């Protein structure tokens, strides 16, 4: 069996998906998640190695997951993705020259970063010079070192580290037949980081990480209404933001106040998402994306997705990974798997690394 385990280390949980790609099928064999203590992962970075390592070990022990061929994902504010045009050269030459070719385009010293790239397309300048457009990834070296040390301390054998954003695109679009090449946007709303990804032909073309997520909605209720964290979280999931055009009033004073606070947070996030999408579109001379896919725990917030779609002016659909991958005996009921679906894309996409 060609089995890969995708490990998604998020702000509230660690999640793992075991993907079997033998015989051209893509089968989700196992999926599990384990909560991490509050504050142990912040802005996409591990800040409490011991706590996260213990959560990973507990998840592997409970779900009896394979320890080999594990692919890790990263999504940090100290991570940069840029499209850069470089002179045409073969891959071995480009890898050697990459630090010199991209050092003026990334706000990270190349000596502090781990660099990689994804080829996009080749073209020729008006002067006849052959060029290559690439998507450059730069991440601070200490982030990768921490990911590796925590995973290895849990007894895992890591085969690769990938961007969570790339994994999400792989899971959402990489498994669909390529009928045409429209632009699609994905918004993955995590605990402390939200990711905006624009893809074309099943490949990421733009990635932006926003320092906002589900934790900000909880904090707005906790601070604005003097609630305990668990009370704020429960109210957040029950009330949600105001539907587009709704006057926000229900007659319940507490719920009306909660919805007002949540809507304010939601609109701040939506504005950053819209600004990110519009920035990319202006760079390439396009007017809109064809559709927007939402994923992540934060996408469960009532009415947030529809409000986002109205603001961006495009149809919104949830990421439906279970329609795209065959589900084996995961040990979970169909209802449990459907409930987990918003959080599946990253772990599943990491598990598909190198298998599409």
Secondary structure, DSSP 8 states (H G I E B T S, - for coil): --EEEEEEE-SSEEEEEEEE-GGG--EEEEEEEEE--TTSEETTEES-HHHHHHHHHHHHHHHT---SSEEEEE--TTEEEEEEEEE---HHHHHHHHHHHHTTTSSS-GGGEEEEEEEEEEEE-TT--EEEEEEEEEEEHHHHHHHHHHHHHTT--EEEEEEHHHHHHHHHTTTS------EEEEEEE-SS-EEEEEEETTEEEEEEEES--HHHHHHHHHHHHT--HHHHHHHHHHH-S--TT-----S-HHHHHHHHHHHHHHHHHHHHHHHHHHHHHHHHT----SEEEEESGGGGSTTHHHHHHHHHTS-EEE--GGGTSEE---SS-HHHHHHHGGGHHHHHHHHTTT--
